[in-house]
Amino acid sequence: MRLLHPIPFLLALGFLTRLGPSLLAERRDMSDSCFWYPAVGALLGALLCAVACAAFHGTGSPWAAAWIYVLLSAWLTRALHFDGLADVADALGSGKTGEAFHAVLKDSRIGAFGCLALVLAVSGQLVAATACIEKGACPALFF
């Protein structure tokens, strides 16, 4: 079976994170790698959870541990979700429709709505992670 071959997993790992090699692939191979996205997410979640728990036990500060968690999450994923969030926020905030909406969506520059969305998302993650760590619910960070 093609999906059990290690290459699709490595493609998923390299595409979604810094943990795997960046590999050139055919469209079909990238499509096959989608099967492994949940496994890559679980691996990333487990790693981030372990680091956050270790950081808390090492520093004694839930805020420091949460900051490390958020920072490492963004770094390991090359901020893939943050980039998409900023693009969508700018496009929605523009009030444009159709092709004009898609033009804003594809624009690599960040606008006020994208910036605001990033500030709210990062601060929200920081507050939520801190609350989990303070309550001893570090495993919740896995999700």
N, C-alpha and C positions, 0 to 999 in steps of 0.2 A: 504494500500500500504506500502510495507516494507521500502521504501526510506524516508517516512515521519516520521518514528520512530526516536526518538532523538539519539539513540545509534550510527548510522552511522555518524551523524554530530559530536558527541563527539569523535569518532574514528579519523575522519579527523582532528579535532582541536588538538587532542593530538599527532597525527602523524606529522603534519606539523608545529606545534608551541608548545610553553610552556604554552599556554593559557588554554589547556584542559588536562584532566587526561590521563596518559599513561595506556591504557587498552590492555589486551590480547584479541585477536580476531581470529576468523576463517577466512580462505581465502575469503569466500563468503561475510562476514561482511566487510572485508577490501575493497573488490571490490565494495560493495554498498556505502562505504564511499567516493569513488572517485566522486560521484555525488555532494558532498558537497565541493569539493576542491575550486571551484570558490567563493563560499560563504565565506569560511575561508580566501581566499586571499582578498576578499573585506573587511572583518572585520579587517584583519591585516593592509591593506592599509589605512583604515579609522582611525584606532588607531595611526598608525605611522604619518599620515598627521596631525592629531590633536596635537600630541606631538611635532612635528616639528614646527607647527605654534605657539603653546604655548611657546616653548623654544625660538623662535625668539622674540616674544613679551616680554618675561621675561628677555632675555639677551641683545636684540638689536643687536646681532651678527649673521649674516647669516651663518658664518663658524661654530660657536658653535652649532647652531640649526641643521645644516647639519651633524655635527659630531655625535650629539645625535641621529639623525635619522638613520644614518648608523649603529652606535653601537647597538641601540635598535633593528633594523631590524635583524642584525646578531644574537643577543642574543635570541630574541623571536623565531627565526626559527632554533635555535641550529646550525646555519651556514650550514644548509643542502645544499643550493645551492653552497656555497663557497667550501664545501668539494667535491661536484661533479665536479665543475669547475677545481679544482686543480688536481683531479684524471684524468680527460679527458686531461688536458693540459700536464700532465706528459706522458700519454700514446701516445698522438699525437707527442709530442716532441721527444719521444724515437725513432721514425722512424720504429718501429717494426710492424709486421702484424700478423694476425691470433692469435694463442694461446699466443704467446709472447706479443702481444699487450694487450690481456685480462689479462695476468699476471701482467703487469705494471699497468693496470687500477685498478686491485683489491688490489694492494700493498698499505698498509696503510701509508707507509712512503711518505713524500713529497720530490719532487726533484726540480731542478732549474726551470723547466718550470711551475710546479704547483705554486711555490712561486711567480714567475714573474706574472702569471695570477692573483693571489690573490692581489698582489700589484696594478696591473693595474685596476682590477675590483673595489677594495675598493676606490682607488683614483679617479677613474671615477665616482663612485657613489657620492663621496664627492663633487667633482666639479659640477656635474649636479644638485645635491640637493641644493648646495649653489646658483647656478644660478637661480633656481626656486624660492628659498626663497627671493633672492635679488630683483627679478622682481615682487614679490607679487603673485606668482603663486603657493602658497603652495598646493592648491588642485591637481596640477599636480603630486605631490608626491604620491598621492593615487594610481596612475597607476604604 
